[in-house]
Every structure is written in structure tokens, then in C-alpha cells.
Amino acid sequence: MLANFVELVSAWSSPRVQGQIARQTGLDINEGDVRTLHTLGRIGGSVRPAQLALDLHLSRPTMSKSLARLLAAGLVERTAVAGDRRATDISLTPSGARAYQGLIDAGTAMVRDALRLAPGIDTNSIVQFTRALGATI
């Protein structure tokens, strides 16, 4: 069971699957940029690009390219940091926040649909397990 769960998490977080979920919501962005959008949504505020690159384990040039694509799509915005003319913060635009919520809603629907295929499953146990696992990360 645990090996199946690890395989599921790996597949779910892959750029290919995340890209499929994004396309299902009508979001037409690079598969690799879905992680960036999701992370910004999870943060819920603004963040420096260098910190975002660290959080996502991306090089700064790769992060810059991802952010440039998301900026061009109108999903993120740059804001100057007060007191530091060279620094900028990145945050979701209202369109980006809607896109993030669409990703969450699509993922939730996928899990809900899968649970319907296994009516005898104890969802409380699954919730406890995922919370315990999340606490170790």
C-alpha cells in the first residue's frame, strides 16, 4: 500500500499530470509553470523570486523563465520592494488566483471521483494518514 501511495504522489506531482490538470481547467501554460503557480497560490502572498527558486529547487535562470511566462500570461505580477530599488516581489494577479483555485478545485474533484469508485473506504483514516505524512515534510 505504501509503495502505491508513493507512486501516486510521484505521478500526481509530475509536470505531465499537473499540465493535464491545468489544461482541464482551461489554463494554457507550460507544464513546468504549474508548480510555480501552485506554490505562489499556496504561499498566498508575495515572495522574492530567489526564495521561490529555492522553495521549488530551481535555478535562478529557470525561475526567471517560468516567471516571465506567467507574467506574459497575466497570472503573476512584480512589485517593487520598498527601500530596495533592485528587489521585486512576485505575487498572483486576480487571474492567477482564479487559476490557482481552479487547479485546487480540479484536484479535489479528481480525488472525490476516485473515492466514489471505492465506496467502502474509510475517508477519516485517509485524512489522518495524509495529515500525519504532511507533518513529516
C-alpha positions as CSV (number, residue, x, y, z in Angstrom):
1,M,0.0,0.0,0.0
2,L,2.7,2.5,0.9
3,A,4.6,1.9,-2.4
4,N,1.3,2.6,-4.2
5,F,0.9,5.8,-2.3
6,V,4.4,6.9,-3.0
7,E,3.9,6.1,-6.7
8,L,0.6,8.1,-6.7
9,V,2.3,11.2,-5.1
10,S,5.1,11.0,-7.6
11,A,2.8,10.7,-10.6
12,W,0.4,13.4,-9.3
13,S,3.3,15.9,-8.8
14,S,4.8,15.2,-12.2
15,P,4.8,18.1,-14.7
16,R,2.9,15.9,-17.2
17,V,0.0,15.3,-14.8
18,Q,0.0,18.8,-13.5
19,G,-0.1,20.0,-17.1
20,Q,-3.1,17.8,-17.8
21,I,-5.0,19.2,-14.8
22,A,-4.2,22.7,-15.9
23,R,-5.5,22.1,-19.4
24,Q,-8.7,20.5,-18.0
25,T,-9.3,23.8,-16.2
26,G,-8.7,25.8,-19.4
27,L,-5.3,27.0,-18.3
28,D,-2.8,27.0,-21.2
29,I,0.6,27.3,-19.6
30,N,3.8,25.4,-19.7
31,E,3.6,22.2,-17.7
32,G,6.6,23.2,-15.5
33,D,5.0,26.5,-14.7
34,V,2.0,24.8,-12.9
35,R,4.3,24.2,-9.9
36,T,5.3,27.8,-9.8
37,L,1.7,29.0,-9.9
38,H,0.6,26.4,-7.3
39,T,3.4,27.4,-4.9
40,L,2.6,31.1,-5.2
41,G,-1.1,30.3,-4.5
42,R,-0.2,28.1,-1.5
43,I,2.0,31.0,-0.2
44,G,-0.9,33.3,-0.5
45,G,1.1,36.5,-0.7
46,S,4.2,37.9,-2.3
47,V,7.7,36.3,-2.4
48,R,11.1,37.2,-3.8
49,P,12.0,35.3,-6.9
50,A,15.2,33.9,-5.4
51,Q,13.2,32.4,-2.4
52,L,10.7,30.9,-4.8
53,A,13.5,29.3,-6.8
54,L,14.9,27.8,-3.5
55,D,11.4,26.5,-2.5
56,L,11.0,24.9,-5.9
57,H,14.6,23.6,-6.2
58,L,15.0,25.5,-9.4
59,S,18.0,27.5,-10.7
60,R,17.5,31.3,-10.8
61,P,17.6,31.3,-14.7
62,T,14.9,28.6,-14.8
63,M,12.8,30.5,-12.2
64,S,13.2,33.7,-14.3
65,K,11.9,32.0,-17.4
66,S,9.0,30.5,-15.6
67,L,8.0,33.8,-14.1
68,A,8.4,35.6,-17.4
69,R,5.9,33.1,-19.0
70,L,3.5,33.6,-16.1
71,L,3.9,37.4,-16.3
72,A,3.1,37.3,-20.0
73,A,0.0,35.2,-19.3
74,G,-1.2,37.8,-16.8
75,L,-1.1,35.3,-13.9
76,V,1.6,36.9,-11.8
77,E,2.8,40.4,-11.2
78,R,6.1,42.0,-10.0
79,T,6.1,44.6,-7.3
80,A,9.0,46.8,-6.3
81,V,10.2,46.3,-2.7
82,A,10.2,49.5,-0.7
83,G,13.7,50.5,0.3
84,D,15.5,48.3,-2.2
85,R,15.2,49.6,-5.8
86,R,16.7,46.4,-7.2
87,A,14.4,43.9,-5.5
88,T,11.0,42.8,-6.6
89,D,8.4,40.6,-5.1
90,I,6.2,38.2,-7.1
91,S,2.5,37.5,-6.4
92,L,-0.5,36.2,-8.1
93,T,-2.8,38.6,-10.0
94,P,-6.6,38.2,-9.6
95,S,-6.5,36.0,-12.8
96,G,-3.6,34.0,-11.2
97,A,-5.6,33.5,-8.0
98,R,-8.6,32.2,-10.0
99,A,-6.3,29.9,-12.0
100,Y,-4.8,28.6,-8.7
101,Q,-8.3,28.0,-7.3
102,G,-9.2,26.2,-10.5
103,L,-6.3,23.8,-10.0
104,I,-7.3,23.1,-6.4
105,D,-10.9,22.5,-7.4
106,A,-9.9,20.2,-10.3
107,G,-7.6,18.2,-8.0
108,T,-10.3,18.0,-5.3
109,A,-12.8,16.7,-7.9
110,M,-10.4,14.1,-9.1
111,V,-9.9,12.8,-5.6
112,R,-13.7,12.9,-4.9
113,D,-14.3,10.9,-8.1
114,A,-11.7,8.3,-7.2
115,L,-13.3,7.9,-3.7
116,R,-16.6,7.2,-5.3
117,L,-15.1,4.2,-7.0
118,A,-14.2,2.8,-3.6
119,P,-17.4,3.2,-1.5
120,G,-16.1,1.1,1.4
121,I,-13.0,3.2,2.0
122,D,-12.7,4.9,5.4
123,T,-12.0,8.6,4.4
124,N,-11.3,9.6,8.0
125,S,-8.3,7.2,8.0
126,I,-7.1,8.7,4.8
127,V,-7.3,12.2,6.2
128,Q,-5.4,11.2,9.3
129,F,-2.8,9.4,7.3
130,T,-2.2,12.4,4.9
131,R,-2.1,14.8,7.8
132,A,0.5,12.7,9.6
133,L,2.5,12.3,6.4
134,G,2.3,16.1,5.8
135,A,3.6,16.7,9.3
136,T,6.8,14.9,8.4
137,I,7.5,17.0,5.4
